Amino acid sequence: MTVVCAWCQRLGRPAVLGQKEPLDMADITHGICDEHVLIWRAEVQQSLVGQANRTV
């Protein structure tokens, strides 16, 4: 099974992250690459900071 980064795929960039079992299946499953994990974490952190500032 091929694992691709859904975010990279949406941007039209190379997205293959690797393979996972069962290796004999031609299916595709989605994950997220290291670069996009960092972006996602920063967005979540910014959102949490924004929420904290609104409640004060």
Biotite code that builds the C-alpha atoms (Angstrom):
import biotite.structure as struc

atoms = struc.array([
    struc.Atom([0.000, 0.000, 0.000], chain_id="A", res_id=1, res_name="MET", atom_name="CA", element="C"),
    struc.Atom([1.410, 3.384, -0.974], chain_id="A", res_id=2, res_name="THR", atom_name="CA", element="C"),
    struc.Atom([1.292, 6.209, 1.567], chain_id="A", res_id=3, res_name="VAL", atom_name="CA", element="C"),
    struc.Atom([1.028, 9.759, 0.192], chain_id="A", res_id=4, res_name="VAL", atom_name="CA", element="C"),
    struc.Atom([0.913, 13.160, 1.878], chain_id="A", res_id=5, res_name="CYS", atom_name="CA", element="C"),
    struc.Atom([-2.591, 14.487, 1.331], chain_id="A", res_id=6, res_name="ALA", atom_name="CA", element="C"),
    struc.Atom([-1.358, 18.078, 1.640], chain_id="A", res_id=7, res_name="TRP", atom_name="CA", element="C"),
    struc.Atom([1.412, 17.699, -0.952], chain_id="A", res_id=8, res_name="CYS", atom_name="CA", element="C"),
    struc.Atom([-0.985, 15.880, -3.254], chain_id="A", res_id=9, res_name="GLN", atom_name="CA", element="C"),
    struc.Atom([-3.478, 18.750, -2.988], chain_id="A", res_id=10, res_name="ARG", atom_name="CA", element="C"),
    struc.Atom([-0.693, 21.180, -3.951], chain_id="A", res_id=11, res_name="LEU", atom_name="CA", element="C"),
    struc.Atom([0.306, 19.054, -6.962], chain_id="A", res_id=12, res_name="GLY", atom_name="CA", element="C"),
    struc.Atom([3.706, 18.251, -5.453], chain_id="A", res_id=13, res_name="ARG", atom_name="CA", element="C"),
    struc.Atom([5.384, 14.836, -5.249], chain_id="A", res_id=14, res_name="PRO", atom_name="CA", element="C"),
    struc.Atom([3.558, 13.180, -2.397], chain_id="A", res_id=15, res_name="ALA", atom_name="CA", element="C"),
    struc.Atom([4.763, 9.585, -1.942], chain_id="A", res_id=16, res_name="VAL", atom_name="CA", element="C"),
    struc.Atom([5.943, 8.996, 1.635], chain_id="A", res_id=17, res_name="LEU", atom_name="CA", element="C"),
    struc.Atom([6.604, 5.287, 1.292], chain_id="A", res_id=18, res_name="GLY", atom_name="CA", element="C"),
    struc.Atom([4.982, 1.897, 1.571], chain_id="A", res_id=19, res_name="GLN", atom_name="CA", element="C"),
    struc.Atom([3.169, 0.139, 4.395], chain_id="A", res_id=20, res_name="LYS", atom_name="CA", element="C"),
    struc.Atom([1.726, -3.304, 4.822], chain_id="A", res_id=21, res_name="GLU", atom_name="CA", element="C"),
    struc.Atom([0.122, -5.015, 3.118], chain_id="A", res_id=22, res_name="PRO", atom_name="CA", element="C"),
    struc.Atom([2.861, -4.419, 0.566], chain_id="A", res_id=23, res_name="LEU", atom_name="CA", element="C"),
    struc.Atom([1.134, -6.481, -2.133], chain_id="A", res_id=24, res_name="ASP", atom_name="CA", element="C"),
    struc.Atom([-1.893, -4.126, -2.283], chain_id="A", res_id=25, res_name="MET", atom_name="CA", element="C"),
    struc.Atom([-1.914, -1.429, -4.955], chain_id="A", res_id=26, res_name="ALA", atom_name="CA", element="C"),
    struc.Atom([-4.161, 0.844, -2.848], chain_id="A", res_id=27, res_name="ASP", atom_name="CA", element="C"),
    struc.Atom([-3.236, 4.358, -1.745], chain_id="A", res_id=28, res_name="ILE", atom_name="CA", element="C"),
    struc.Atom([-3.638, 5.653, 1.781], chain_id="A", res_id=29, res_name="THR", atom_name="CA", element="C"),
    struc.Atom([-3.036, 9.169, 3.033], chain_id="A", res_id=30, res_name="HIS", atom_name="CA", element="C"),
    struc.Atom([-0.793, 10.613, 5.695], chain_id="A", res_id=31, res_name="GLY", atom_name="CA", element="C"),
    struc.Atom([1.110, 13.843, 6.226], chain_id="A", res_id=32, res_name="ILE", atom_name="CA", element="C"),
    struc.Atom([4.773, 14.605, 5.569], chain_id="A", res_id=33, res_name="CYS", atom_name="CA", element="C"),
    struc.Atom([7.166, 16.109, 8.123], chain_id="A", res_id=34, res_name="ASP", atom_name="CA", element="C"),
    struc.Atom([7.027, 19.545, 6.459], chain_id="A", res_id=35, res_name="GLU", atom_name="CA", element="C"),
    struc.Atom([3.253, 19.708, 6.618], chain_id="A", res_id=36, res_name="HIS", atom_name="CA", element="C"),
    struc.Atom([3.168, 18.375, 10.193], chain_id="A", res_id=37, res_name="VAL", atom_name="CA", element="C"),
    struc.Atom([5.261, 21.393, 11.191], chain_id="A", res_id=38, res_name="LEU", atom_name="CA", element="C"),
    struc.Atom([2.921, 23.762, 9.337], chain_id="A", res_id=39, res_name="ILE", atom_name="CA", element="C"),
    struc.Atom([-0.135, 22.117, 10.895], chain_id="A", res_id=40, res_name="TRP", atom_name="CA", element="C"),
    struc.Atom([1.354, 22.313, 14.400], chain_id="A", res_id=41, res_name="ARG", atom_name="CA", element="C"),
    struc.Atom([2.167, 26.015, 13.946], chain_id="A", res_id=42, res_name="ALA", atom_name="CA", element="C"),
    struc.Atom([-1.409, 26.681, 12.793], chain_id="A", res_id=43, res_name="GLU", atom_name="CA", element="C"),
    struc.Atom([-2.837, 24.819, 15.792], chain_id="A", res_id=44, res_name="VAL", atom_name="CA", element="C"),
    struc.Atom([-0.507, 26.671, 18.164], chain_id="A", res_id=45, res_name="GLN", atom_name="CA", element="C"),
    struc.Atom([-1.501, 30.019, 16.635], chain_id="A", res_id=46, res_name="GLN", atom_name="CA", element="C"),
    struc.Atom([-5.166, 29.102, 16.933], chain_id="A", res_id=47, res_name="SER", atom_name="CA", element="C"),
    struc.Atom([-4.762, 28.179, 20.608], chain_id="A", res_id=48, res_name="LEU", atom_name="CA", element="C"),
    struc.Atom([-2.931, 31.425, 21.333], chain_id="A", res_id=49, res_name="VAL", atom_name="CA", element="C"),
    struc.Atom([-5.672, 33.363, 19.542], chain_id="A", res_id=50, res_name="GLY", atom_name="CA", element="C"),
    struc.Atom([-8.369, 31.622, 21.573], chain_id="A", res_id=51, res_name="GLN", atom_name="CA", element="C"),
    struc.Atom([-6.538, 32.315, 24.829], chain_id="A", res_id=52, res_name="ALA", atom_name="CA", element="C"),
    struc.Atom([-6.239, 35.998, 23.945], chain_id="A", res_id=53, res_name="ASN", atom_name="CA", element="C"),
    struc.Atom([-9.966, 36.268, 23.218], chain_id="A", res_id=54, res_name="ARG", atom_name="CA", element="C"),
    struc.Atom([-11.004, 34.787, 26.560], chain_id="A", res_id=55, res_name="THR", atom_name="CA", element="C"),
    struc.Atom([-8.876, 37.174, 28.620], chain_id="A", res_id=56, res_name="VAL", atom_name="CA", element="C"),
])
